[in-house]
């Protein structure tokens, strides 16, 4: 494989991964955004539940950064104090780590099943929440697919001694 083809395949896989991550984040925020805000306000009353909430939110959003942005907006409005916000962020870091660990397994067999579940939910449902759940499932399938593309694109680099 030429260097140009390798770079093109790698950049394409990364672009798909970024788009899939955005798809999942958008689906979660559209489906559960307001309820996430309400749960965040209730769960931050003690540090242990705040940490658990951070794990759940970061796992759902696939991003501790997105969780940090939510917390920043809440803190700016005075809806959350500093100590609970830090506990949520600690949980968000743990949640991001758990997502990375799950995605490190070989999940390629799940991709067609996820598409078969997600596409009908997204295209055929009249419920906005169900449509967004379909979007989330499609996004997760695309994330797994893009990670496989990154592995395939870089296999030549990994085998090269230089």
DRENBAPA-523597 format. One record per residue: residue number from 0; chain; x, y, z of N, C-alpha, C, CB in turn. Coordinates in nm, 4 decimals. Each point is the difference from the previous one (the first is absolute). Glycine has a CB too. Example, Ala and Ser with C-alpha at 12.3 -4.5 7.8 and 13.67 -1.06 7.14 Angstrom:
BEGIN
SITE  drenlo  sepa      n.c1      n.c2      n.c3     ca.c1     ca.c2     ca.c3      c.c1      c.c2      c.c3     cb.c1     cb.c2     cb.c3
SITE       0     A    1.3190   -0.5690    0.7800   -0.0890    0.1190    0.0000    0.0900    0.1200    0.0000   -0.1892   -0.1173    0.1246
SITE       1     A    0.1542    0.2223   -0.1966    0.0820    0.1190    0.0060   -0.0770    0.1090    0.0730    0.1184   -0.0628   -0.2145
END
This chain:
BEGIN
SITE  drenlo  sepa      n.c1      n.c2      n.c3     ca.c1     ca.c2     ca.c3      c.c1      c.c2      c.c3     cb.c1     cb.c2     cb.c3
SITE       0     A    0.0843   -0.1164    0.0000   -0.0843    0.1164    0.0000    0.0898    0.1241    0.0000   -0.1862   -0.1251    0.1219
SITE       1     A    0.1545    0.2188   -0.2092    0.0806    0.1214   -0.0077   -0.0292    0.0903    0.1190    0.0025   -0.0157   -0.2507
SITE       2     A    0.0874    0.1089    0.2737   -0.0161    0.0933    0.1113   -0.1246    0.0856   -0.0139    0.2458    0.0031    0.0251
SITE       3     A   -0.2757    0.0381   -0.1484   -0.1183    0.0819   -0.0243   -0.1274   -0.0785    0.0293    0.1262    0.1291   -0.1738
SITE       4     A   -0.1296   -0.2539    0.1291   -0.1175   -0.0833    0.0239   -0.0167   -0.0286    0.1494    0.0274   -0.1032   -0.2280
SITE       5     A    0.0835    0.0771    0.2961   -0.0043   -0.0226    0.1439   -0.0552    0.1220    0.0728    0.1946   -0.1563   -0.0202
SITE       6     A   -0.1429    0.2733   -0.0139   -0.0452    0.1237    0.0631   -0.1473    0.0266   -0.0287    0.2317    0.0910   -0.0192
SITE       7     A   -0.2736   -0.1146   -0.1040   -0.1391    0.0215   -0.0371   -0.0923   -0.0949    0.0763    0.0742    0.0765   -0.2271
SITE       8     A   -0.0368   -0.2049    0.2359   -0.0804   -0.0964    0.0743   -0.0070    0.0347    0.1482    0.0634   -0.1748   -0.1660
SITE       9     A    0.0486    0.2143    0.2215    0.0045    0.0351    0.1419   -0.0836    0.1248    0.0287    0.2288   -0.1025    0.0159
SITE      10     A   -0.2147    0.2053   -0.0967   -0.0770    0.1230    0.0196   -0.1497   -0.0239   -0.0205    0.1988    0.1330   -0.0752
SITE      11     A   -0.2331   -0.2182   -0.0230   -0.1409   -0.0342   -0.0212   -0.0586   -0.0730    0.1201    0.0433   -0.0127   -0.2452
SITE      12     A    0.0326   -0.0795    0.3015   -0.0460   -0.0740    0.1177   -0.0162    0.0936    0.1195    0.1146   -0.2072   -0.0852
SITE      13     A   -0.0213    0.2993    0.1021   -0.0088    0.0953    0.1104   -0.1199    0.0931   -0.0189    0.2500   -0.0111    0.0300
SITE      14     A   -0.2738    0.0542   -0.1542   -0.1158    0.0853   -0.0277   -0.1300   -0.0739    0.0325    0.1303    0.1194   -0.1803
SITE      15     A   -0.1379   -0.2469    0.1430   -0.1190   -0.0783    0.0318   -0.0166   -0.0168    0.1509    0.0237   -0.1202   -0.2185
SITE      16     A    0.0850    0.0999    0.2893   -0.0053   -0.0136    0.1454   -0.0509    0.1291    0.0649    0.1899   -0.1655   -0.0093
SITE      17     A   -0.1397    0.2791   -0.0360   -0.0458    0.1287    0.0545   -0.1478    0.0234   -0.0284    0.2305    0.0916   -0.0300
SITE      18     A   -0.2728   -0.1251   -0.0926   -0.1404    0.0189   -0.0357   -0.0895   -0.0939    0.0802    0.0689    0.0711   -0.2306
SITE      19     A   -0.0262   -0.1959    0.2484   -0.0788   -0.0967    0.0773   -0.0109    0.0432    0.1456    0.0736   -0.1834   -0.1545
SITE      20     A    0.0344    0.2354    0.2093   -0.0037    0.0482    0.1381   -0.0985    0.1152    0.0133    0.2386   -0.0712    0.0327
SITE      21     A   -0.2385    0.1599   -0.1295   -0.0945    0.1119    0.0008   -0.1434   -0.0500   -0.0140    0.1763    0.1490   -0.0990
SITE      22     A   -0.1964   -0.2522    0.0170   -0.1321   -0.0590   -0.0178   -0.0539   -0.0536    0.1325    0.0591   -0.0585   -0.2371
SITE      23     A    0.0261   -0.0118    0.3107   -0.0403   -0.0562    0.1293   -0.0292    0.1123    0.0988    0.1391   -0.2061   -0.0428
SITE      24     A   -0.0496    0.3029    0.0508   -0.0183    0.1112    0.0944   -0.1282    0.0767   -0.0305    0.2491    0.0187    0.0257
SITE      25     A   -0.2740    0.0100   -0.1524   -0.1212    0.0713   -0.0395   -0.1243   -0.0807    0.0353    0.1266    0.1114   -0.1855
SITE      26     A   -0.1225   -0.2418    0.1588   -0.1141   -0.0850    0.0327   -0.0289   -0.0030    0.1490    0.0530   -0.1374   -0.1986
SITE      27     A    0.0508    0.1246    0.2784   -0.0185   -0.0037    0.1459   -0.0554    0.1333    0.0497    0.1893   -0.1656    0.0218
SITE      28     A   -0.1327    0.2751   -0.0684   -0.0463    0.1312    0.0464   -0.1430    0.0281   -0.0450    0.2360    0.0821   -0.0060
SITE      29     A   -0.2712   -0.1230   -0.1161   -0.1370    0.0235   -0.0473   -0.1001   -0.0901    0.0702    0.0917    0.0685   -0.2206
SITE      30     A   -0.0533   -0.1919    0.2473   -0.0923   -0.0943    0.0628   -0.0126    0.0244    0.1499    0.0584   -0.1672   -0.1753
SITE      31     A    0.0526    0.1956    0.2393    0.0004    0.0033    0.1459    0.0562    0.1291    0.0580    0.0224   -0.2447   -0.0057
SITE      32     A   -0.0031    0.3473   -0.0755    0.0666    0.1222    0.0442   -0.0639    0.0648    0.1211    0.0668    0.0330   -0.2322
SITE      33     A   -0.1954   -0.0092    0.2266   -0.0668    0.0674    0.1113   -0.0027   -0.0893    0.1236   -0.1402    0.1296   -0.1630
SITE      34     A    0.1158   -0.2576    0.1442   -0.0010   -0.0893    0.1164    0.1416   -0.0155    0.0569   -0.1996   -0.1232   -0.0952
SITE      35     A    0.3026    0.1310    0.0079    0.1374   -0.0024    0.0494    0.0265    0.1190    0.0909    0.0728   -0.1197   -0.2077
SITE      36     A   -0.1225    0.2341    0.1695    0.0194    0.1199    0.0817   -0.0685   -0.0149    0.1360    0.0144    0.1391   -0.2094
SITE      37     A   -0.1364   -0.1934    0.2094   -0.0732   -0.0176    0.1248    0.0674   -0.1037    0.0898   -0.2115    0.0625   -0.1186
SITE      38     A    0.2554   -0.1734    0.0599    0.0686   -0.1043    0.0777    0.1307    0.0553    0.0554   -0.1037   -0.1814   -0.1427
SITE      39     A    0.1733    0.2604    0.0638    0.1258    0.0589    0.0442   -0.0219    0.0878    0.1234    0.0854   -0.0057   -0.2368
SITE      40     A   -0.1900    0.0833    0.2361   -0.0272    0.0862    0.1145   -0.0332   -0.0814    0.1253   -0.0814    0.1767   -0.1575
SITE      41     A    0.0036   -0.2851    0.1419   -0.0371   -0.0816    0.1166    0.1157   -0.0843    0.0508   -0.2325   -0.0060   -0.0852
SITE      42     A    0.3117   -0.0496   -0.0057    0.1046   -0.0949    0.0396    0.1228    0.0667    0.0590   -0.0817   -0.1491   -0.1769
SITE      43     A    0.0935    0.2777    0.1610    0.1196    0.0674    0.0510   -0.0133    0.0416    0.1455    0.0437    0.0797   -0.2296
SITE      44     A   -0.1424   -0.1324    0.2963   -0.0168    0.0354    0.1407    0.0961   -0.0760    0.0905   -0.2386    0.0496   -0.0471
SITE      45     A    0.2941   -0.1636    0.0022    0.1092   -0.0641    0.0739    0.1073   -0.0435   -0.0988   -0.1590   -0.0784    0.1818
SITE      46     A    0.2813    0.0717   -0.1351    0.1140   -0.0183   -0.0902    0.0038   -0.1368   -0.0659    0.1238    0.1585    0.1408
SITE      47     A   -0.1671   -0.2629   -0.0713    0.0021   -0.1341   -0.0576   -0.0993   -0.0119   -0.1150    0.0684   -0.0927    0.2222
SITE      48     A   -0.1892    0.1431   -0.2020   -0.0973   -0.0047   -0.1098    0.0424    0.0937   -0.1131   -0.1836   -0.0557    0.1637
SITE      49     A    0.2520    0.1641   -0.1322    0.0503    0.0903   -0.1036    0.1055   -0.0698   -0.0852   -0.0471    0.1975    0.1484
SITE      50     A    0.1345   -0.2754   -0.0855    0.1009   -0.0755   -0.0741   -0.0665   -0.1048   -0.0891    0.1658    0.0374    0.1859
SITE      51     A   -0.2644   -0.1086   -0.1315   -0.0724   -0.1003   -0.0789   -0.0718    0.0649   -0.1173   -0.0289   -0.1406    0.2053
SITE      52     A   -0.0267    0.2587   -0.1826   -0.0654    0.0725   -0.1083    0.1007    0.0380   -0.1087   -0.1704    0.0875    0.1630
SITE      53     A    0.2892   -0.0439   -0.1215    0.1035    0.0333   -0.0974    0.0366   -0.1192   -0.0862    0.0869    0.1714    0.1565
SITE      54     A   -0.0776   -0.2900   -0.0955    0.0285   -0.1222   -0.0761   -0.1105   -0.0239   -0.1026    0.1239   -0.0986    0.1975
SITE      55     A   -0.2492    0.1088   -0.1540   -0.1132   -0.0260   -0.0898   -0.0076    0.1022   -0.1137   -0.1232   -0.1013    0.1927
SITE      56     A    0.1395    0.2286   -0.1595   -0.0116    0.1044   -0.1025    0.1134   -0.0107   -0.1017   -0.1131    0.1504    0.1666
SITE      57     A    0.2359   -0.1703   -0.1197    0.1125   -0.0106   -0.0929   -0.0111   -0.1250   -0.0854    0.1434    0.1246    0.1613
SITE      58     A   -0.1956   -0.2324   -0.1050   -0.0206   -0.1216   -0.0783   -0.1072    0.0237   -0.1064    0.0673   -0.1416    0.1982
SITE      59     A   -0.1743    0.2082   -0.1603   -0.1074    0.0270   -0.0952    0.0429    0.0981   -0.1078   -0.1645   -0.0445    0.1802
SITE      60     A    0.2367    0.1492   -0.1404    0.0415    0.1026   -0.0964    0.1279   -0.0364   -0.0734   -0.1092    0.1685    0.1436
SITE      61     A    0.1775   -0.2741   -0.0992    0.1256   -0.0428   -0.0596    0.1087    0.1051    0.0146   -0.1289   -0.1377   -0.1604
SITE      62     A    0.1158    0.2230    0.2595    0.0959    0.1087    0.0103   -0.0031    0.0640    0.1383   -0.0245    0.0405   -0.2451
SITE      63     A    0.1395   -0.0365    0.3083    0.0081    0.0745    0.1257    0.0028    0.1504   -0.0292    0.1231   -0.1929    0.1105
SITE      64     A   -0.0805    0.2312   -0.2287    0.0008    0.1409   -0.0378   -0.1421    0.0538   -0.0102    0.2161   -0.0342   -0.1227
SITE      65     A   -0.3060   -0.0447    0.0626   -0.1397    0.0427   -0.0095   -0.0599    0.0138    0.1401   -0.0228   -0.1143   -0.2249
SITE      66     A    0.0589    0.0226    0.3137   -0.0460    0.0086    0.1380    0.0534    0.1273    0.0658   -0.0094   -0.2518    0.0137
SITE      67     A    0.1351    0.2833   -0.0386    0.0597    0.1216    0.0559   -0.0714    0.1250   -0.0524    0.2217   -0.1185    0.0186
SITE      68     A   -0.2590    0.1172   -0.1455   -0.0717    0.1156   -0.0555   -0.1367    0.0174    0.0654    0.1203   -0.0327   -0.2170
SITE      69     A   -0.1899   -0.0785    0.2397   -0.1278    0.0072    0.0697    0.0186    0.0567    0.1406   -0.0841   -0.1955   -0.1338
SITE      70     A    0.1849    0.1436    0.2038    0.0248    0.0460    0.1372    0.0376    0.1471    0.0039    0.0725   -0.2299    0.0607
SITE      71     A    0.0061    0.2735   -0.1570    0.0397    0.1407   -0.0053   -0.1215    0.0902   -0.0160    0.2200   -0.0665   -0.0988
SITE      72     A   -0.3119    0.0246    0.0124   -0.1205    0.0819   -0.0184   -0.0840    0.0026    0.1280   -0.0004   -0.0563   -0.2458
SITE      73     A   -0.0063   -0.0577    0.3165   -0.0750   -0.0033    0.1259    0.0679    0.0840    0.1071   -0.0834   -0.2280   -0.0581
SITE      74     A    0.2149    0.2181    0.0666    0.0741    0.0768    0.1000   -0.0116    0.1496   -0.0290    0.1600   -0.1926    0.0317
SITE      75     A   -0.1582    0.2295   -0.1574   -0.0146    0.1401   -0.0375   -0.1342    0.0574    0.0412    0.1523   -0.0417   -0.1894
SITE      76     A   -0.2549   -0.0424    0.1916   -0.1330    0.0446    0.0420   -0.0219   -0.0154    0.1501   -0.0846   -0.0620   -0.2250
SITE      77     A    0.1842    0.0053    0.2929   -0.0125   -0.0200    0.1439   -0.0843   -0.1200    0.0383    0.0267    0.2414    0.0240
SITE      78     A   -0.0449   -0.3358   -0.1176   -0.0837   -0.1168    0.0269    0.0756   -0.1133    0.0683   -0.1354    0.0631   -0.1968
SITE      79     A    0.2686   -0.0553    0.1990    0.0793   -0.1067    0.0602    0.1200    0.0613    0.0706   -0.0745   -0.1645   -0.1775
SITE      80     A    0.1072    0.1104    0.2930    0.1146    0.0498    0.0771    0.1281   -0.0660   -0.0495   -0.1475    0.0395    0.2012
SITE      81     A    0.2599    0.0112   -0.1559    0.1293   -0.0470   -0.0477    0.0276   -0.1455    0.0387    0.0819    0.2343    0.0154
SITE      82     A   -0.1022   -0.2725    0.1099    0.0330   -0.1364    0.0449   -0.0793   -0.1066   -0.0756    0.0530    0.0929    0.2256
SITE      83     A   -0.1841   -0.0790   -0.2406   -0.0723   -0.1001   -0.0791    0.0419   -0.0003   -0.1470   -0.1912    0.0248    0.1570
SITE      84     A    0.2222    0.0925   -0.2110    0.0445    0.0067   -0.1397    0.1307   -0.0759   -0.0187   -0.1134    0.2223   -0.0257
SITE      85     A    0.2043   -0.2100    0.1215    0.1259   -0.0749   -0.0079   -0.0241   -0.1504    0.0108    0.1204    0.1960    0.0999
SITE      86     A   -0.2160   -0.2364   -0.0154   -0.0325   -0.1427    0.0118   -0.0594   -0.0531   -0.1303   -0.0390    0.0295    0.2469
SITE      87     A   -0.0453    0.0507   -0.3114   -0.0567   -0.0409   -0.1293    0.1115   -0.0124   -0.1031   -0.2193    0.1138    0.0549
SITE      88     A    0.3139   -0.0214   -0.0552    0.1108   -0.0054   -0.0966    0.0889   -0.1220    0.0238   -0.0047    0.2503   -0.0156
SITE      89     A    0.0289   -0.2856    0.1415    0.0753   -0.1213    0.0289   -0.0735   -0.1218   -0.0564    0.0955    0.1064    0.2087
SITE      90     A   -0.2260   -0.1116   -0.1869   -0.0798   -0.1079   -0.0568    0.0012    0.0009   -0.1517   -0.1428    0.0082    0.2010
SITE      91     A    0.1432    0.1103   -0.2610    0.0042    0.0103   -0.1460    0.1303   -0.0569   -0.0544   -0.1467    0.2033    0.0101
SITE      92     A    0.2561   -0.1779    0.0577    0.1283   -0.0572   -0.0426   -0.0029   -0.1522    0.0101    0.1185    0.2088    0.0749
SITE      93     A   -0.1789   -0.2605    0.0312   -0.0131   -0.1448    0.0148   -0.0890   -0.0559   -0.1108    0.0314    0.0199    0.2499
SITE      94     A   -0.1418    0.0488   -0.2798   -0.0912   -0.0432   -0.1054    0.0669   -0.0040   -0.1362   -0.1866    0.0951    0.1311
SITE      95     A    0.2671    0.0066   -0.1617    0.0729    0.0004   -0.1273    0.0973   -0.1165   -0.0081   -0.0221    0.2485   -0.0100
SITE      96     A    0.0865   -0.2795    0.1212    0.0921   -0.1133    0.0047   -0.0744   -0.1304   -0.0252    0.1466    0.1251    0.1607
SITE      97     A   -0.2631   -0.1402   -0.1024   -0.0792   -0.1217   -0.0208   -0.0425   -0.0145   -0.1462   -0.0814    0.0157    0.2368
SITE      98     A    0.0432    0.0955   -0.3009   -0.0375   -0.0052   -0.1417    0.1183   -0.0458   -0.0843   -0.1682    0.1836    0.0357
SITE      99     A    0.2861   -0.1306   -0.0078    0.1201   -0.0400   -0.0747    0.0274   -0.1486    0.0204    0.0955    0.2324    0.0237
SITE     100     A   -0.1121   -0.2814    0.0978    0.0234   -0.1419    0.0272   -0.0982   -0.0881   -0.0770    0.0870    0.0602    0.2273
SITE     101     A   -0.2131   -0.0216   -0.2313   -0.1000   -0.0784   -0.0738    0.0311    0.0007   -0.1491   -0.1732    0.0546    0.1739
SITE     102     A    0.2110    0.0620   -0.2258    0.0286    0.0093   -0.1436    0.1307   -0.0703   -0.0385   -0.1243    0.2165   -0.0035
SITE     103     A    0.2048   -0.2561    0.1004    0.1237   -0.0713   -0.0320   -0.0260   -0.1474   -0.0341    0.1236    0.1571    0.1515
SITE     104     A   -0.2436   -0.2065   -0.1196   -0.0350   -0.1371   -0.0366   -0.0380   -0.0065   -0.1473   -0.0775   -0.0458    0.2352
SITE     105     A    0.0817   -0.0751   -0.2930   -0.0387   -0.0176   -0.1401   -0.1527   -0.0075   -0.0075    0.2187   -0.1215   -0.0542
SITE     106     A   -0.2798    0.2298    0.0130   -0.1453    0.0104   -0.0034   -0.0555    0.0013   -0.1421    0.0116    0.1232    0.2149
SITE     107     A    0.0691   -0.1650   -0.3127   -0.0416    0.0086   -0.1403   -0.1277   -0.0785   -0.0295    0.2387    0.0286   -0.0597
SITE     108     A   -0.2601   -0.1387    0.1314   -0.1196   -0.0810   -0.0245   -0.1280    0.0748    0.0372    0.1361   -0.2054    0.0412
SITE     109     A   -0.1250    0.3056    0.0440   -0.1170    0.0762    0.0423   -0.0434    0.1062   -0.1013    0.0716   -0.0404    0.2332
SITE     110     A    0.0165    0.0794   -0.3240   -0.0285    0.1108   -0.0918   -0.1267   -0.0247   -0.0815    0.2448    0.0466   -0.0125
SITE     111     A   -0.2581   -0.1598   -0.0580   -0.1236   -0.0193   -0.0781   -0.1253   -0.0032    0.0878    0.1341   -0.1263   -0.1679
SITE     112     A   -0.1235    0.0663    0.2856   -0.1152   -0.0055    0.0902   -0.0397    0.1394    0.0472    0.0705   -0.2287    0.0734
SITE     113     A    0.0289    0.3109   -0.0487   -0.0286    0.1363    0.0446   -0.0654    0.0811   -0.1112    0.1938   -0.0120    0.1582
SITE     114     A   -0.1461   -0.0054   -0.2812   -0.0640    0.0680   -0.1129   -0.1425   -0.0501   -0.0203    0.2242    0.0298   -0.1081
SITE     115     A   -0.2441   -0.1628    0.1203   -0.1337   -0.0573   -0.0160   -0.0957    0.0481    0.1084    0.1033   -0.2001   -0.1067
SITE     116     A   -0.0526    0.2333    0.2225   -0.0846    0.0536    0.1065   -0.0164    0.1513   -0.0122    0.0750   -0.1864    0.1487
SITE     117     A    0.0339    0.2570   -0.1761   -0.0016    0.1456    0.0021   -0.0716    0.0658   -0.1161    0.2087   -0.0168    0.1198
SITE     118     A   -0.1891   -0.0352   -0.2407   -0.0590    0.0643   -0.1183   -0.1525   -0.0033    0.0044    0.2021   -0.0652   -0.1323
SITE     119     A   -0.2651   -0.0502    0.1606   -0.1471    0.0032    0.0089   -0.0519    0.0901    0.1130   -0.0010   -0.2312   -0.0926
SITE     120     A    0.0713    0.2304    0.2066   -0.0431    0.0881    0.1085    0.0040    0.1454   -0.0446    0.0842   -0.1653    0.1688
SITE     121     A    0.0225    0.2028   -0.2378    0.0160    0.1385   -0.0427   -0.0979    0.0370   -0.1110    0.2404   -0.0131    0.0642
SITE     122     A   -0.2585   -0.0750   -0.1614   -0.0781    0.0351   -0.1187   -0.1500   -0.0223    0.0151    0.1990   -0.0562   -0.1315
SITE     123     A   -0.2391   -0.0383    0.2157   -0.1406   -0.0381    0.0027   -0.0774    0.0469    0.1224    0.0672   -0.1930   -0.1315
SITE     124     A    0.0011    0.2378    0.2329   -0.0687    0.0354    0.1239   -0.0601    0.1395   -0.0078    0.1558   -0.1483    0.1259
SITE     125     A   -0.2727    0.1621   -0.0658   -0.0628    0.1308    0.0101    0.0427    0.0738    0.1258   -0.1930   -0.0880   -0.1285
SITE     126     A    0.2504    0.0162    0.2226    0.0434    0.0599    0.1256    0.1396    0.0613   -0.0158   -0.1401   -0.1667    0.1290
SITE     127     A    0.1538    0.2904   -0.0868    0.1297    0.0674   -0.0114    0.1063   -0.0690    0.0842   -0.1186    0.2154   -0.0423
SITE     128     A    0.0827   -0.2626    0.1604    0.0968   -0.0666    0.0871    0.0477   -0.1310   -0.0618   -0.1088    0.1050    0.2001
SITE     129     A    0.0167   -0.1827   -0.2562    0.0370   -0.1273   -0.0641    0.0891    0.0266   -0.1210   -0.2159   -0.1061    0.0783
SITE     130     A    0.1846    0.2109   -0.1544    0.0852    0.0363   -0.1158    0.1423    0.0314    0.0472   -0.2021    0.0918   -0.1240
SITE     131     A    0.2147   -0.0206    0.2342    0.1328    0.0355    0.0503    0.0729   -0.1224    0.0541   -0.0839    0.2292    0.0551
SITE     132     A    0.0122   -0.3231    0.0021    0.0633   -0.1248    0.0426    0.0530   -0.0749   -0.1219   -0.1530   -0.0137    0.2012
SITE     133     A    0.0763    0.0145   -0.3106    0.0489   -0.0579   -0.1257    0.1258    0.0705   -0.0478   -0.2338   -0.0629   -0.0603
SITE     134     A    0.2359    0.1953    0.0705    0.1183    0.0781   -0.0377    0.1206   -0.0401    0.0851   -0.1485    0.1913   -0.0699
SITE     135     A    0.1269   -0.2101    0.1986    0.1089   -0.0396    0.0899    0.0555   -0.1363   -0.0409   -0.1046    0.1326    0.1878
SITE     136     A    0.0163   -0.2272   -0.2166    0.0439   -0.1349   -0.0386    0.0771    0.0046   -0.1316   -0.1984   -0.1000    0.1190
SITE     137     A    0.1497    0.1770   -0.2151    0.0723    0.0149   -0.1278    0.1362    0.0630    0.0238   -0.2178    0.0229   -0.1240
SITE     138     A    0.2236    0.0789    0.2070    0.1275    0.0655    0.0308    0.0989   -0.0951    0.0650   -0.1217    0.2142    0.0257
SITE     139     A    0.0740   -0.2968    0.0674    0.0891   -0.0977    0.0637    0.0518   -0.1016   -0.1018   -0.1247    0.0289    0.2162
SITE     140     A    0.0379   -0.0726   -0.3074    0.0439   -0.0932   -0.1044    0.1061    0.0646   -0.0892   -0.2262   -0.1109    0.0040
SITE     141     A    0.2052    0.2366   -0.0387    0.0982    0.0704   -0.0830    0.1317    0.0210    0.0750   -0.1881    0.1142   -0.1206
SITE     142     A    0.1814   -0.0935    0.2517    0.1227    0.0133    0.0787    0.0815   -0.1297   -0.0039   -0.1150    0.1673    0.1498
SITE     143     A    0.0470   -0.2794   -0.1305    0.0693   -0.1289   -0.0037    0.0582   -0.0239   -0.1386   -0.1540   -0.0910    0.1774
SITE     144     A    0.0761    0.1239   -0.2815    0.0476   -0.0151   -0.1377    0.1221    0.0871   -0.0258   -0.2332   -0.0519   -0.0734
SITE     145     A    0.2299    0.1762    0.1183    0.1122    0.0909   -0.0244    0.1250   -0.0436    0.0763   -0.1630    0.1866   -0.0367
SITE     146     A    0.1465   -0.2390    0.1573    0.1163   -0.0501    0.0737    0.0633   -0.1184   -0.0723   -0.1034    0.0778    0.2150
SITE     147     A    0.0203   -0.1636   -0.2739    0.0530   -0.1095   -0.0827    0.0746    0.0524   -0.1214   -0.1875   -0.1444    0.0764
SITE     148     A    0.1369    0.2537   -0.1349    0.0687    0.0606   -0.1147    0.1355    0.0561    0.0403   -0.2215    0.0547   -0.1017
SITE     149     A    0.2300    0.0052    0.2205    0.1282    0.0523    0.0491    0.0986   -0.1144    0.0189   -0.1175    0.1919    0.1144
SITE     150     A    0.0721   -0.3020   -0.0556    0.0876   -0.1162    0.0211    0.0482   -0.0543   -0.1333   -0.1215   -0.0562    0.2124
SITE     151     A    0.0317    0.0442   -0.3095    0.0383   -0.0510   -0.1320    0.0984    0.0940   -0.0690   -0.2225   -0.1135   -0.0189
SITE     152     A    0.1957    0.2428    0.0253    0.0863    0.0975   -0.0672    0.1396    0.0033    0.0601   -0.2014    0.1351   -0.0532
SITE     153     A    0.2128   -0.1591    0.1816    0.1307    0.0104    0.0654    0.0713   -0.1343    0.0157   -0.0878    0.1976    0.1197
SITE     154     A    0.0305   -0.3051   -0.1723    0.0631   -0.1311    0.0172    0.1376   -0.0052   -0.0667   -0.2277   -0.1047    0.0092
SITE     155     A    0.2416    0.1696   -0.1217    0.1303    0.0035   -0.0665    0.1039    0.0752    0.0802   -0.1168   -0.0128   -0.2164
SITE     156     A    0.0761    0.1163    0.2826    0.0912    0.0788    0.0825    0.0452   -0.0804    0.1225   -0.1129    0.2120   -0.0784
SITE     157     A    0.0197   -0.2821    0.1392    0.0322   -0.0792    0.1185    0.0976   -0.1124   -0.0312   -0.2240    0.0550    0.0915
SITE     158     A    0.2130   -0.1133   -0.2112    0.0875   -0.1119   -0.0370    0.1372    0.0452   -0.0481   -0.2028   -0.1281   -0.0594
SITE     159     A    0.2180    0.2555    0.0279    0.1256    0.0528   -0.0484    0.0963    0.0254    0.1164   -0.1199    0.1033   -0.1957
SITE     160     A    0.2414   -0.1544    0.1842    0.0972    0.0140    0.1086    0.0478    0.1444    0.0170    0.0716   -0.2351   -0.0424
SITE     161     A   -0.0691    0.3139   -0.0634    0.0457    0.1380    0.0132   -0.1049    0.0830    0.0648    0.1418   -0.0242   -0.1988
END
